[in-house]
Amino acid sequence: MTRHVVVVGYGMAGARFAEEVRRRDPDAGRVRLTVLGAEPYRAYNRVLLSSALAGGLDLAAVETHGPDWARTSRVDVRTGTAVAAIDRARRRVWLGDGTAVGYEGLVLATGSRPWLPPIDGLASPDGGLAAGVSVFRELDDCRRIRELVEPGDAVAVLGGGLLGLEAARGLAATGCRVTVVHPVGHLMERQLDAAAGGVLRDGMAGLGVTVRLNATAARWIPGRGLALDDGSRLDCAAVVVAAGVRPATALADRSGLAVDRGVVVDDRLATSDPRVYAVGDCAQHRGVVGGLVQPAWEQAAVLADLLTGADPSARYGGTRPVTRLKAADLDLASAGDAHAEDDGTTEAVRVEDPRRGRYAKLVLRDDRVVGAIMLGLPDAAATVLRLFDTGDPAPADRLALLLGRAFPAGDASPAEPAETDVVCRCNTVTVGAIRRAWHAGARSTTGLAAATRATTGCGGCHRDLETVVHRLADAERTATEGEVA
């Protein structure tokens, strides 16, 4: 019996859920899918928006679904379709044009919305954005920003978190003079300590981005610039707001579903209505709102297992996400409890090399990596994050680990990664998945990317994928030589 599942949201979470369903049910024999997307575009990768803002990518390059995907995958995709209301009693979704779509299962993948801080002048009288102001969340935002500024213009970016820095580097790449205004004493304070934040600030300066810390915008005056709370003023042509996002819960709230900071879900991703589910940025699981790609991917896979019947026992237990920022020679990864210090049960080890843009902090409990900050050390980061994922004991020589050196004799070596080791976090691609694709005929990084999606998220795993490819090629070469001998 075929079950009709409607997905509200054709962003990264909704699109991934649809893919996971079709991977388990390619003939649509168990689940008939309708996906409703408010944006007029096919699903695209938001992680690449900073590159799109810089002008390095066109629409086709950021799309995750080609023009024929919906037809060949037997999915009814409706773009430019707003959802006005949910009638849970009659199991209908009412669309903005007054029509309705019935459902037997409903998945909310409504994502999140940019937060506009209460600063004078940012909003227009009708509640929209004032002249010269843009947020940074969707593809249309990139287009708006490109219309607001030209190379050489001065631009203020409000927010020194991950999103703000992504916007800043994209703008700097266009030739704009960018100043990041951040109200805290160091950048990315949720993920980094003060020392790492200082190294990151220097790295952003190397990209042409000025950072104003402990500064808050007070008023935006089009044509005159941005006034700060200390009485100073930034002479800029535009303001890009990247001060954070909030889960998009209005539709769920109007429908009578349990909502806290996000739409409350259990381990089955079910809301307070057992026929309605939520995944991605809008979902709140065990008090945690995801906000990154990896939790959304894992939630999509679990829910697809459940709704197709592929694995009725599947449950989502939470994600240990890793935050990554990659720009030119700036390679940053932060994971787990990175703010912890030595307290008798926790060991914290640091390496600081600010002149060369390098900083590392390792947090361990019972010889296991429970937190890390790795900046400018991509080789070491790959090993540290693998230990963070697997929970394997760290080597006794912590310094060697932080510097990316080979493990000393006698220590458990990660030189040969396990099948379950994650190579691409954005798409949860494991070594085993890459190995299978390799043996199926994908013999290059480009071919493996197409077959597994590795490197198609933030791109930060390209080096790791190349390492696996070299290992596979060497192993095959050795086996062939052995047969010849």
Disulfide bonds with the S-S distance in Angstrom:
none
